[in-house]
Amino acid sequence: MSFYSTNGGERNIRLKEALIQGQASDRGLYMPDRIPKLPSTFFKALPSLSMAEIAMEVSQAIFGKEVESTALKGICEKSMDFPVVLKQLDERIWVLELFHGPTLAFKDVGAKYMAALLGKLVEGDNQPITVLVATSGDTGSAVANAFYGIEGIQVIILYPSGKVSHIQEQQLTTFGGNVTAIEVDGTFDDCQAMVKAAFADKEITSKLRLTSANSINIARLIPQSFYYFFAKGQLEKKLQPIVSVPSGNFGNLTAGLMAKRMGLRVSRFLAATNANDIVPKYLINGKFEPKPSIPTLSNAMDVGNPSNFARMMDLYGHSVDRLSADLAGYSFTDAQTVETISEVYSTFGYIIEPHGAIGYRALKQYLNTHDDAKGFFLATAHPIKFKEAVEAAINVSPEMPERLKEVLHKTKQAILIKPKFEKLKSILLEEKIPQI
């Protein structure tokens, strides 16, 4: 199995190189040169398979002999060591809870898998690796947790100042050690642009062995397909569900579309967005028009130029008609988000945070016009991570898991910079850090 760039400048790239580079030199994103169809025996066995077993089957199909079987099994078991839970809300709607990992967000799945895989692939290498990542919320804490303390790996996380929740900020800025948090006085798009510029800078790449742990990295993306297979296995055999995915940078949704290409029987995906509605608009008018991101309550989805759109286009031959056959887009305001949090709680007694609320509302809207359809939406973060928004909507405070209480009392450690690439470059090259 090899990989190629969505921009066409690189082909026949091996797994280790694709993983370490993160982004192709032509600034495209890596895709596997083939997306295999999984055997019918795998789908028949789905109801009885654990997440680790699903991870093993899917990984082997994609990687082939790139990773030795025993080592791959260990990677899957080490990374898929927390539950994913599918709950039924009514006769037509389920919720897939992806927040039972160490940092209480779906990003734990991809980050833990990538850390385990990278650690195995670079065993014995002499040159250290720098993981450089931009986060709009949960990626940073998941990556920090997954890579913390791994010998030979430094982690640098960029996040937009004032645009992540307090809990998210505490989770990604309190590790220290091999984890450095950089607070950018700008937007997530600024953070992402700076990370991309670093990967394209020859001086930096000549001195540092850079990789990224955003969903631009194929090793972050692939494991996000695992839980779609898991959810399907928990549903009635003949049901081809509608799947609603809260979407910002579109890695999570792209992974679902890849799972469908691998044979997962899903009727349709829904791209559920907030005011940053670039993809829903594209599905209507066929024009991809990035714009500055708009701050919202669902801040992890505040992305004005989603990177994984390139992979979606690659999967569907750059055809809006082909993509639209598998995907519908929805966008909602903050007011609608708050309204939905309240509705879900009053109807089901279920507490949901802003991202999951948008996923639920898109699914509900779709089901209202498709009487025979059933489906599930993704709950991507524990409601305690958005405590203020939840409390304002339902007057109830979500229960705080024990593992969060300690984090909230730790000291924040972050470097504050202006959104200028030269500032980041000086930090990466260990020059004097400019003051803002």
Disulfide bonds with the S-S distance in Angstrom:
none
